[in-house]
Amino acid sequence: ERVLAQETLAASEHWVRRSEALAGSGSFVFAKDGSAQWSAGMYRLLDLSPVDTAPSVDGYLSLVDADDRAGVEALLDAALQEGTPGEIDHRVVIDGRGLWLFLAVETLRDDAGALVGARGVCLDITARKQAEDVVREALEREQRANDELRELDSLKDEFLATVSHELRTPLTAIVGFSALLGKKAPELSEMV
């Protein structure tokens, strides 16, 4: 039974590693006592070596972009101290290059229900964020173009109103004098 359990565990670990590689994700476990485990996918995602890097909450937070660090730290603290699960999109900086990650955390409890830690998954969402940026920029360009078209339409309406007014004044004089001429010279009424 032990051999069968070990073979099953090895097969499961293989499929977890394969799934993480295909999904561009990694998983972790952070215990309340400070111990931590990162999957091979986590090391691969963060471009770190398990030989050179010991997994820890602080080690992970040191990779998080300074602008996002407070939010990620609050999320992990809430999971580890209060038992509150959560998720957040954030940036990490690895060797000077930025990477967007989706982080989802859930709590771990022992058989008695006591909070013992948190586990979670990180997923590379850099391509999605880049696509969102492209769409956002295109939308902003479209909105600017719409604003310019509205302004041009307003200028056109103003121009037509001005031209209409400017033409109406001399036409009124011409129509008035034509009617007078038609009454004074009925033989010219067809020409008038």
N, C-alpha and C positions, 0 to 999 in steps of 0.2 A: 504494500500500500504506500509506503514511504517513497519508493522508487517511482511509482505511478504519480504520486503527488508532486515529486520533484520534476518529472518530465512535463506534467501539465503546467506547473509554474513556469518552467523554462519556455514552453511554447507560448504561454500567455505573455511573458515578458518580451519574447520575440515580436509578437503581434503588436504589443503596445509600442515598442521601439519603431516598428515599421509604420504604424499609424501616425505616430508623431512626425516621422520623417516625411511622410506624404502630405500631412496637413501643415507642416511648418510650425509645429507647436512643441511645447515642452511642459512638463508637469513638475510639481514640487510639493513637499510637505514641510511645514514649519511647526515645531512643537513649542508649547508654552515654556518649556525648560530651556529654550534657546537652540536645541539641536535642529538640524535641517537635512533634507535630502532633495537633490535635484535629479531629474531623469536625464538620460543621455540626450534626449531631445532638447532639454533646457540648456544644457551645455552647448549643444550645436546651435541653437537659436541665438544664444548670447555670444557665440564664437569664443568660448572659453574652454580651457582644458581642466578636466577633473583633477589632474595631477597638480596643477598650479593654483586652483581656486577651490577653497572650501565653501560649501553652500551655507548661506546665512541670510537672514532678513537684511542686516546691514550691508552685506555684500551685494545683494540685489538692489537695495536702495541707492548704493553708490553708483550704480549704472544708470539710474533714472535721471532724465534731464532735470536740471534745477527748477524749471518752471512747473514741472509735473510732480516733483518729489513729495511735496506736502500732501497732495491728494492720494498718492499711492501709499504713503506712510499712514495716513488716517484710515484708509481702507484695510490695510494689514493689521493695524492696531485694533480696529473695531472687530475684526474677525478673531484675533488672538486674545483680546481682553474681554470683549463683550459678547462674543459668539454671534456676531452679525455678519452674514455673507454679503458679498457685493461684487461689483465689476467696474472696470474703468479702462478707458483707452488712454495710453500714455506713451511718451517717447523715452527711449533709452539711447545712450550714446556709447558706441563701441568703436574704439580706434578712430575717433573723430567722425564717424558716420552715424547719422541718425536712423533709428528704426522705430516704427510705430508698433506697439504691442497692445493686444486686448488681454486684460488680466481678469480672470474670474476666480473668486475665492469662496470656499465653503468651509464651515467649521467641522472639526473632528471632536467627537465625544466618546468617552469610554462607556462600558456597559452600564454604569450607574448614572450616565447622563452628564457627567462632569466634563467641562470643556478642557481638552488636552492639546488642542492645536488647530491648525488650519491646513487645508490642501487646496491646490488650485492648478490652473492651467494658463499658460501664456500662448498666444497665437499671433503670428506675424501678420499684421494688417497694413503694412506699408503700402502695398499696391492699391488697396482700397482707399486709403487716405490720399494717395497721389491722384487717384481717379476722382475723388470728391473735390480735391483742389482744382482739377481741370474743369470739372462741371461748374464749380462755384465761379471760377474766372470767366467761363463762357456765359454764365447767367449774368454776371456783373457787366460784361461787354454788351449783352443783349439789352439790359436795363438802360445802360448809357445810350445805346443806339435808339431805344424807344423814347428816351427823354429828348434826344436831339430831334427825332422825327416830330414829337409833339411841339417842340419849339418852332421848327420849320413850318408846321401846319398853322400854328398861331401867327407866324410872320406872313404866311400866304393869305390868311383870312384878313389880316390888317391891311395888307397891300391891296387886296381886292376891294375892301371897303373904301380905302382912300381913292383908288382909281375910279370906282363907281361914283363916288361923290364928286370928284374932279371932272368927270365926263358929264354928269347930270347937269351941272350949272350951265355950260355952254349949250347943251342940247335943249334945255328949257327955253333959252333965248331963241334958238333956231326954230323950234316948234311954234313958239308964240308969233314970231315974225312971219313964218310960213302961213299960219292961219290968217293973219291980217292981210297978207299979200293975196291969199285966195279969195277973201271977201272983196278986196279992192279991184282985183282983176280977174273976174269970173272966167274970162276967156283963157286964162293961164292956169285954171284950177287943176287941170289934168297934170300939167308940168309941176305945179306947186305940190 
